[in-house]
Amino acid sequence: MLASLVVTAMLERTREDQQFAELMKAAQTADVRAYVRLLEEVAPKIRRIVRGRWKFLGGDDAEDIVQDVLLSLHAVRSTYDPQRPFMPWLLAITRNRLADAMRRYARREAQEVHVDDWTVTFSHGSANSTSKAHVPLDALKNAIQELPAGQRTAIEMLKLREMSLKDAAAACGMSIGALKVATHRAMSTLRGALRNDQ
């Protein structure tokens, strides 16, 4: 008995849900005002859902997901049945876009290389040494040959051949981030090796 009351209560449409259903039905018949009003009223709800699920997201990332949900709503608006509750339909779209965003986020994080020392990327005194110390060419060649393969490749492509990061990444199959890290580590290793040789 209690279970059937719960199901009945869930299936009953709230006044707000009925209003959304009517606005969507009007929007499906090309009523632009109804459609704009619907979007204005559901956007804050979607925003609260996204921020509630992913508290760690910054404002821009959360807003991207909200816009993605609104675009999806627009793309599939003809599939909505006005005889059915609106919010479960909208929540299904939101859940799907959140899942898509999570997959994108996971892929992006898997490709990122986190580095504590960004002097190779940003202007920093130690990264832009103006020292004119003379290093024998043979010593430099030997030091480069002693580097691990990934670091040696990064130095050869970026410093000796002066290739762009994009071109070097494409040529050697490393990500741009990995190339930056390899270059930074190689430069540190070379400085140490050449300092010890002098």
Summary of the structure (lengths in Angstrom):
residues: 198
radius of gyration: 28.4
end to end distance: 88.6
largest distance: 90.0
contacts: 489
relative contact order: 0.08
helix: 72%
strand: 0%
